[in-house]
Every structure is written in C-alpha cells, then in structure tokens.
C-alpha cells in the first residue's frame, strides 16, 4: 500500500510519507505529543502558530465544549519565532518527517519578515500562512475575507520565502471560498489548506453571559465536517494546486471522504484533544482500510468523487 503523497506546487513540491498531518494549534509544537506516539510516523505536523514576537493570547475562558465540537478563542498564544527556531526545532524529527511552520502576523510587512526569517531554515519543510484566524482583532479574518488582501499577503510571503513550499490556510467565513482560493493561487501559493474554524458563540443561559471571554470563537470538530468537505470540493475544482483538507476528521473513513472530495492530504485537529494518540492511530489504521477497499494508492483516490 503506497501512502506517500506529493503536493505539487507552482514553485516547490512537498513530499509526504503519508497524507496524515496535524493541524496548527491542536498539536502544540509536536514535542508535547511525543509521549503518545512516534512523531516521525506522521506525514508531517503543523506547529502552533508563530509570530515575530511572543504572544500571550486572549484572556480565559477561551475554550468551550459544544455539541460535536468545541469553540476556542486562544488568540494564537505562542513563544515567538526566535524561541521556536533556537529551542524547539532542533528537538523535532525534521529529517524524518515534514515540519510545517504556521505563521501569523498583523500586517503584510510582518508576514514578509516572518517568511524571510524562516526561508533559510533547513528543518522547516513548508510555511502555512494563517490569514483566517477568527480569534484575533488585528490581521486574522481581515486578510482571510478579502481576496485582494489575501493575495497581497501571499505574494509577500512568496517573495520572502522563495525556497519554501507555501500553503495558504483559508477561512469558511466568506461568501466564496473558491474566489479566495483562486486569488492566493494567482499570488503564488503552492497549495491551500481548508478550512479554518467557523465563527461561533456559546451562552450560559443561567448567567446570560458568553461562555468565552472573547464572546465569539472558532468552532471546530465533527460538527463542521460537512462544511469542510464541501469547501474542499469547491476549492479543488477551482484551482490547479493541491488542497489539504481539515475540519472534524476523527476516523480513516473521514480521511477518505476528504481525499475523494479533492484533498491530497489532510490535517487532524480537534481529535487530538479528544485522544492525544488520534493522529498516530489514524496513520496505522489507514492502510488497513485502504486494503479492505482495494485502494493501492492514496494519490489515485484524490478527487475521484462520482456524481450522477
């Protein structure tokens, strides 16, 4: 069974030993999950979002469980790019599996600076550009909901990191995600990941107050999977670059659903909170399911949806 996939970008390819990645913000920097499985067995992992300087994130409470999912407004708390490069990256198995740096900034200029800083780092296989976080007041949704601004950020990252595979992470909180995808493709993206969280809120009916200090947050988990699959299908039909699907994946059946819809690889997110070994178990179980279904290659399955 051949689980390997190659994300064939416009400028750079990204080779993965299998299609199972972990989603940014749900797997720490990778090291936190080492006790639960072999990090090098994964196709890759996307580290917690990095900014130029450390961020404290939003005021708690910032995580709330919901029906078939969770709301979060963590606000991209992180150690900053310099600490990650000096203290964390050397401890990661980057020679065996892809380490993808998710980056966040409040301006196009900051995105370009982050990209430039990471471009020469051998241990970073690719950059995932977060233009779609709903939990920050500056940047975030501002870039992810405007195709012109999204293209500007993508172009700045592309120019800042000419030697890296560039992934742009899209938001579902838009009128047309296909239009957003086309705009970042034209600006130089090598691939697209979708979707980020849906904007939502939860209220404590006893106190009549929001359960999140930030009032609203990002909804993730199985509740959003149908939306995510639809977005992957729409985006994959609209662009010529690879799509990475995420949103509510908890089983190998979910993985195949995303791949048939058009994804070349997937990311496991909220499932990591439910079961810290989730991603590792999916890597082990995926070839078993594929063998049962007579699937010999993951890449042959991509975009094989039959309609009518």
C-alpha positions in Angstrom: 0.0 0.0 0.0 1.5 3.3 -1.1 0.5 6.0 1.3 3.0 8.6 0.1 1.8 11.8 -1.5 3.5 14.7 -3.2 1.9 18.2 -3.1 3.0 19.5 -6.5 3.1 23.3 -6.0 3.7 26.0 -8.6 7.2 26.6 -7.4 8.0 23.8 -4.8 6.8 20.3 -4.1 6.2 18.9 -0.7 6.8 15.2 -0.3 5.0 13.4 2.5 5.3 9.7 3.5 1.6 9.6 4.2 -1.3 12.1 4.0 -1.8 12.5 7.7 -0.7 15.9 9.1 -1.7 17.5 12.3 -3.4 20.9 12.4 -1.9 24.0 13.8 -3.0 24.9 17.3 -4.0 21.4 18.2 -0.7 19.6 18.4 1.5 22.1 20.3 4.9 22.3 18.7 4.9 18.5 18.3 7.1 17.7 21.3 4.0 17.8 23.6 2.6 14.7 21.8 5.8 12.7 21.6 4.7 10.6 24.7 1.7 9.3 22.7 3.3 8.1 19.5 6.2 8.3 17.1 6.3 11.8 15.6 8.3 10.5 12.7 5.5 8.2 11.7 3.3 11.1 10.7 3.2 12.6 7.2 4.0 15.8 9.0 2.8 18.2 11.6 1.9 21.9 11.5 3.3 23.6 14.6 1.4 26.1 16.8 1.1 29.4 15.0 4.3 31.5 15.1 4.5 35.3 15.3 7.5 37.6 15.2 7.4 38.1 18.9 5.8 36.0 21.7 2.0 36.4 22.2 0.1 35.8 25.4 -3.2 35.2 23.6 -6.7 36.1 24.8 -8.0 36.2 28.3 -9.6 32.9 29.6 -12.0 31.3 29.5 -11.0 30.6 25.9 -12.1 27.0 25.2 -15.7 25.7 25.5 -17.0 22.3 24.6 -20.0 22.3 22.3 -22.2 19.6 20.7 -19.9 17.5 18.5 -17.2 20.1 18.7 -15.5 22.9 20.6 -15.2 26.7 20.5 -11.8 28.3 21.0 -10.5 31.8 21.3 -7.0 31.1 22.4 -5.7 34.0 20.3 -2.5 32.5 18.9 -0.6 32.3 22.1 3.0 31.3 21.2 6.7 31.6 22.1 7.7 33.6 19.1 9.6 32.5 16.0 13.1 33.0 17.5 12.5 30.8 20.5 11.0 28.2 18.2 14.0 28.1 16.0 16.6 28.1 18.7 14.9 25.9 21.4 12.2 23.8 19.8 13.0 23.0 16.1 16.4 21.3 17.0 14.5 18.7 19.1 11.9 17.8 16.4 12.5 14.9 13.9 12.5 17.2 10.9 14.9 14.9 9.0 12.3 12.1 9.1 9.0 13.9 8.7 7.8 17.3 7.5 7.7 20.2 10.0 5.4 22.9 8.7 5.6 26.4 10.3 2.2 28.1 10.6 2.8 31.8 10.6 0.6 34.7 11.8 1.1 38.5 11.5 -0.8 41.7 11.8 0.4 43.2 8.6 1.7 42.3 5.2 5.2 43.6 6.2 5.3 41.3 9.3 4.3 38.3 7.2 7.2 39.1 4.8 9.6 39.4 7.7 8.5 36.0 9.2 8.8 34.3 5.8 12.3 35.7 5.3 13.3 34.6 8.7 12.1 31.0 8.1 13.2 30.7 4.5 16.7 29.5 5.2 15.8 27.1 8.0 16.6 23.5 6.8 14.3 22.0 9.4 11.2 23.8 8.1 9.7 22.0 5.2 6.9 24.4 4.4 5.1 27.5 5.6 1.4 27.6 6.3 0.1 31.2 6.1 -2.7 31.8 8.6 -4.9 34.5 7.1 -8.1 33.0 8.5 -8.0 33.1 12.3 -11.2 34.5 13.7 -9.8 34.9 17.3 -7.6 37.9 16.9 -8.5 41.6 16.4 -5.7 42.5 14.1 -4.9 40.6 10.9 -6.8 37.3 11.0 -10.2 37.5 9.4 -9.2 40.9 7.9 -6.9 39.1 5.4 -8.9 36.0 5.1 -12.1 37.6 3.9 -10.8 39.9 1.2 -9.3 38.3 -1.9 -7.2 41.3 -2.7 -5.6 41.4 0.8 -5.2 37.6 0.8 -3.3 37.9 -2.4 -1.1 40.7 -1.1 -0.1 38.6 2.0 0.5 35.5 -0.2 2.7 37.5 -2.6 4.7 39.0 0.3 5.3 35.5 1.8 6.2 34.1 -1.6 8.8 36.8 -2.1 10.1 36.5 1.5 10.4 32.7 1.3 11.4 31.8 -2.3 12.8 28.4 -1.3 9.8 27.1 0.7 6.5 25.4 -0.2 3.8 27.9 0.7 0.4 26.8 2.0 -2.3 29.3 2.5 -5.0 28.4 5.1 -8.5 29.6 4.1 -11.5 30.6 6.2 -15.0 29.2 5.6 -16.4 32.6 6.8 -16.5 34.0 3.3 -19.0 34.4 0.5 -17.0 32.4 -1.9 -14.1 30.3 -0.7 -13.4 29.3 -4.4 -12.7 33.0 -5.2 -10.3 33.2 -2.2 -8.5 30.1 -3.4 -8.1 31.5 -6.9 -6.7 34.8 -5.6 -4.0 33.1 -3.5 -3.1 30.7 -6.3 -2.5 33.6 -8.7 -0.4 35.3 -6.0 2.0 32.3 -5.8 0.6 29.8 -3.3 1.9 26.2 -3.8 -1.1 24.7 -2.0 -4.2 25.5 0.0 -5.4 24.2 3.4 -9.1 24.5 4.2 -10.9 25.0 6.4 -10.1 27.0 9.4 -12.7 27.3 12.1 -16.2 28.6 11.7 -17.2 31.7 13.7 -19.5 30.8 16.6 -20.5 31.6 20.2 -22.0 30.0 23.2 -24.0 31.5 26.0 -24.5 30.4 29.6 -28.3 30.7 30.0 -28.1 30.9 33.8 -25.8 33.9 33.9 -26.8 35.2 30.5 -23.2 35.8 29.7 -21.0 34.4 26.9 -19.0 31.4 27.8 -15.9 32.8 26.1 -14.3 35.9 27.4 -13.8 36.9 23.8 -17.5 36.4 23.2 -17.0 34.7 19.9 -14.6 32.0 18.8 -13.7 29.4 16.3 -15.9 26.3 16.0 -14.1 23.0 15.2 -14.7 19.3 15.5 -17.0 16.8 13.8 -19.8 19.4 13.7 -18.1 21.3 10.9 -17.0 18.3 8.8 -19.8 18.6 6.2 -18.9 22.2 5.6 -15.2 21.4 5.4 -15.8 18.6 2.8 -17.9 20.9 0.7 -15.2 23.6 0.8 -12.5 21.2 -0.2 -14.7 20.0 -3.1 -15.3 23.6 -4.3 -11.7 24.7 -3.9 -10.2 21.6 -5.6 -12.4 22.2 -8.7 -11.4 25.9 -8.8 -7.6 25.7 -8.6 -4.8 23.7 -10.1 -2.7 23.4 -6.9 -3.1 20.8 -4.2 -5.6 21.1 -1.4 -5.1 19.9 2.2 -8.4 19.2 3.9 -9.3 19.6 7.6 -12.3 20.0 9.7 -13.7 17.4 12.0 -11.6 14.4 11.0 -11.7 11.6 13.6 -11.6 8.4 11.5 -10.0 6.9 8.5 -13.4 7.0 6.8 -13.3 10.8 7.3 -9.9 10.9 5.7 -11.0 9.1 2.6 -14.1 11.3 2.3 -11.9 14.4 2.2 -9.5 12.8 -0.3 -12.3 11.7 -2.6 -13.7 15.3 -2.4 -10.3 16.5 -3.8 -7.8 16.7 -0.9 -4.3 15.5 -1.5 -3.6 15.3 2.3 -5.5 16.1 5.5 -4.9 17.6 8.9 -6.2 16.2 12.2 -7.2 18.9 14.6 -9.8 18.7 17.4 -9.4 14.9 17.6 -6.0 15.5 19.2 -7.8 17.0 22.2 -10.2 14.1 22.4 -7.5 11.5 22.1 -3.8 12.5 22.2 -2.9 9.4 20.1 -5.5 10.1 17.4 -3.2 11.1 14.6 -0.8 8.2 15.3 -3.7 5.7 15.3 -5.0 7.0 12.0 -1.6 6.5 10.4 -1.7 2.9 11.5 -5.3 2.2 10.6 -5.4 4.0 7.2 -3.6 1.3 5.2 -5.8 -1.4 6.7 -9.0 0.4 5.5 -7.4 1.1 2.1 -6.5 -2.6 1.7 -10.1 -3.6 2.6 -11.4 -1.3 -0.1 -8.8 -2.4 -2.7 -7.1 1.0 -2.8 -3.5 0.7 -3.8 -2.5 4.4 -3.8 -3.8 7.4 -2.0 -2.9 9.7 -4.9 -5.1 7.7 -7.2 -8.1 8.4 -4.9 -7.7 12.2 -4.9 -10.7 13.9 -6.5 -12.4 10.7 -7.5 -15.9 11.8 -6.5 -18.5 10.4 -8.8 -21.7 12.5 -9.3 -24.7 11.3 -11.3 
